[in-house]
């Protein structure tokens, strides 16, 4: 029984057909790495999974919350799917703790005290229990991104989407964020991530998806796929990434 | 210069001036709270294109910003009674100020809302907040923080503009000054003192509102 099931998904931006029939199943506990060139549709695919991009055609089901041809209960879907962004997107007027508390109190009507406990627990999980009262602009990029992870986890999502979450970080801050993701994976969190960290995708992921021109071009076990890509496009992509 | 300055005939009416100033401040306080409140609603409708209110607020903003405050005031106080809508000079004065400030603050606050980074709204959406929850908890405070100095300036402009309410016999500071001047004919002294009072009030309001903004809107020490 798959946790996320995508069937025949199509998406256009105007005349541009960006997703041309995606079929994808993700099981509980899977760690999926989405890779591909810029413009291949990988970020768009990720963003459709919690409704940030609308779907023109096809079906998306996450743990019972479904969208048929883009119609359905978006908020029910979003409560199952957390998301972490490249640019962190913390709310600048709230402290780290308040950032984490906001959605549980506003969306789930959790009491303030209970939300505070959740926030403390989540900040502890990402190693920032001492930053509860810090504002985002008082934190480093890596710390901000970890708060953003804690904020998403506070809603107890079934799946966590990560959209190039280390791409805006200084190189020395990348590892502290990856360490948190690695820990989540080891705890059994279902993760779908768009990433340029190929080594991380290979080491932590159990499923690799290579997007090319709006389609899933090749997929499989990361170690196998990296060692022996079956298509010239993926071989070329891996080569280009490794040269960099 | 032959003119002998004599401030005593003005200062003997200081009770009138202070009462007038108090009414000016009260008008401004009520006008500012309701006017900014109206501006927040208008800005929400305009910035997030909530039909049909976005167009109604658009029309309202254009009408108010392109007509004189004095004429707006006369329309409310002298014009509306023809339709059976009668009110006291104070109610008319407050209403005119709220309507006037509401239009300007709609545009000021809208600018603050539209400067919200898209990622903030996407983050709120991804956390399953509704549009209204996103506005209230994520968008509004940073938006007001961004435009607060402009909003404070607009409140002061409206406070100074409230002097025209003397024309419908609302007994605020300018009304008191006109009354005193008509008694003692000390125009220079009377309006000199009145000018100084407006000046001090404007400075105090700016200080007060900037502090309140820092405390309640920005919500953290600088």
Interface residues (C-beta under 8 A of the other chain):
Chain A: X50 X51 X52 X75 X78 X79 X81 X82 X83 X85 X87 X89 X90 X91 X92 X93 X102 X103 X106 X107 X135 X148 X151 X152 X155
Chain B: X117 X119 X120 X122 X123 X124 X125 X126 X127 X128 X129 X130 X133 X137 X138 X141 X142 X145 X218 X219 X220
